[in-house]
Amino acid sequence: MSDLSDLLKAPDASLETKDDFFAINELYMEKGWGDGLPLIPPTEARVAAMLEYCDRPWNEPVGKVAPRYGEATPLRLAANAVMAGCKPEYFPLIVLAVEVMCDEAFNLYGLQATTHPCAPLVIVNGPGVKELGMNSGHNAFGPGTHSNATIGRAIRLILLNVGGAIPGLGDMATFGGPNKYSYCVAENEAGNPWEPLHVERGFPREATCVTVVGAECPHNVNDHESISGVGILTTIAGTLISTGSNDIYYPDAMPLVVMGPEHAATVANDGISKKDAKKFIAEHSTIPLGTFSKENIERRFRTAFASVYKNAGMDAPVPMIHNPDNLLIAVIGGAGKHSAIIPTFGATKAVTRALKRKDGQYARGMKDMRRA
Amino acid sequence: MSELRKRGLVTAVICTDPFLKLGKAQSRVFGTPDLPLIVIPHPLGGISLEKVEGRAEVAIPEFVNLIKEHTK
């Protein structure tokens, strides 16, 4: 493993500036680096501290970040993690999240370059959530928690600075969204009456996992009246119905339903499994073809999906969820009678991976990921 | 498209003007900086089919020239 000072001797690996926070930030803005917010200067000492939590070669890419296909070396990732304000112990999760996002199934190129307002949503499960003090409860998607905020911001800085998702150049989002600043959350496993998301997706409960979803911002589901599981699920299904969702047009789309723990408890207490909840939501979130605009019916449904809709009547049901098994459900949040739906880019698959040590075993904690 | 060009096939990317910078950047990323980009007026979505045909009329002569140059 090369020493950091050696790696920094490579051309353009580092630059000398005046040792002044504001001057450094001004320079970064001039160069077009960053998310527009002040950045922590990635000094050699700070980057070195971050890299202490990386037991792999610091100059070997863990992936290539679209659309620039910039090499995601731990060194570059560490510099971005410092700039985002991360603590060094967060770094293993950031490296894992980047690896996961570079999985072909996720279609990072599409997500980054599209006009659609999607961003990689990072959902963390397992013991790493507690270890890093991540928020899975009240305001979990909102501000106020250092690990959620800075891990999510580090991901965004990597997408910008390594991936080249520069507005109007590599990121063609018509207007983007606040999800593109920081979008990282933990599942409330204690409040989840079913198996946690990572367990459902094939990992042991004791594994720390990252799931990425190519996601829009959350859209709220308010239901203060339903006292039955069917009632809650009916309201969720009704909120999913929308004629403007990308997910309609992608049969393999994997939209996400975030259930607040109180809603989840109401559903589970009625003996409804997660699988049955998905099935119910899918069956009750269809929309009559005639709800769509005439042009969409003629130019999209009757042509691109002619095998189903060529001669379909205006009352033919159009599913928002094509395959119930593709619907993701996570339990997130604190007290309150709210859930959320999170539509996706559509042409993307959610991907989950676990934090593993060099020897292939599941990491028991972030210390397992430290440099030997 | 870059892969096809590397294999010697006649290739071009047709894009609307706001996507020209992205197209140029991607051509460089994929190692084909000379990949022809045929630019048509924006938008392509949300217009009548007649206007879509109009966009094709802009692109076709450029594409024909491209084939001629390639087969010289």
Interface residues (C-beta under 8 A of the other chain):
Chain A: P67 R68 Y69 A113 G164 G168 L169 G170 M172 R299
Chain B: P18 F19 K21 L22 A25 Q26 V29 L49
